[in-house]
Amino acid sequence: MSQPQMERPAELMVWHGARAAPGPRETRRYPTLRAALAAAVAAEDPEALPWIVTEDGAVLSPHWIDEHAPRSVARPVRLSS
């Protein structure tokens, strides 16, 4: 993401559990994509599946979030069962 895109609003949606239910358990709008990304990696539940939708409509998967998270913050890794 470009620097200007990181400063635009984004929505974080979080599903909990190994399988995604029909709708997210948590939804929150953030003033910037940077803030949504920080909140996604701060989730303490290793079963959490965070997805981010940008103001432009791009859908960022949990894999994208893990790859682009600040290096100083590591999201707990969910182990496959």
C-alpha positions in Angstrom: 0.0 0.0 0.0 1.2 3.5 -0.8 1.7 6.0 2.0 -1.4 8.0 1.1 -3.5 4.8 1.2 -2.2 4.0 4.7 -3.6 7.3 6.0 -7.1 6.7 4.6 -10.0 5.2 6.6 -10.5 1.4 6.8 -12.8 -1.1 8.5 -11.5 -4.1 10.5 -13.7 -7.2 10.7 -12.7 -10.0 12.9 -14.1 -13.6 12.9 -13.3 -15.9 15.8 -12.8 -19.6 15.6 -11.4 -22.0 13.1 -14.2 -21.5 10.6 -15.6 -18.2 9.6 -19.2 -17.8 10.5 -21.7 -16.0 8.1 -20.8 -12.6 9.6 -17.9 -11.0 11.6 -18.1 -11.1 15.3 -16.5 -7.7 15.6 -16.6 -4.7 13.1 -14.9 -1.4 13.7 -14.0 1.6 11.5 -10.6 3.2 12.0 -9.5 6.7 10.8 -6.5 5.1 9.0 -5.5 1.8 7.4 -2.4 2.0 9.6 -4.6 2.1 12.8 -6.7 -0.8 11.5 -3.6 -2.9 10.8 -2.2 -2.2 14.2 -5.5 -3.2 15.8 -5.6 -6.4 13.7 -2.2 -7.5 14.9 -2.9 -6.6 18.5 -5.7 -9.2 18.7 -4.8 -11.6 21.5 -7.0 -14.4 20.3 -4.8 -16.8 18.1 -8.1 -18.1 16.5 -9.0 -14.6 15.4 -9.3 -14.1 11.6 -8.9 -10.3 10.9 -9.9 -8.9 7.5 -9.6 -5.2 6.5 -11.7 -3.4 3.9 -10.1 -0.1 2.7 -12.0 3.0 1.8 -11.4 2.1 -1.9 -13.0 -1.3 -1.4 -9.9 -3.4 -1.3 -10.2 -6.5 0.9 -7.1 -7.4 2.8 -6.9 -11.0 4.0 -5.4 -12.3 7.2 -2.4 -13.4 5.2 -1.9 -9.9 3.8 -2.2 -8.5 7.3 0.4 -10.9 8.6 2.8 -10.0 5.7 2.4 -6.2 6.2 2.2 -5.9 9.9 4.8 -3.8 11.6 7.9 -5.9 12.2 7.9 -5.0 15.9 4.4 -6.5 16.3 3.7 -10.2 15.6 0.2 -11.6 15.5 -0.1 -15.0 17.2 0.1 -17.7 14.6 -3.0 -19.9 14.3 -2.1 -23.6 14.1 -4.1 -25.8 11.7 -6.0 -28.5 13.4 
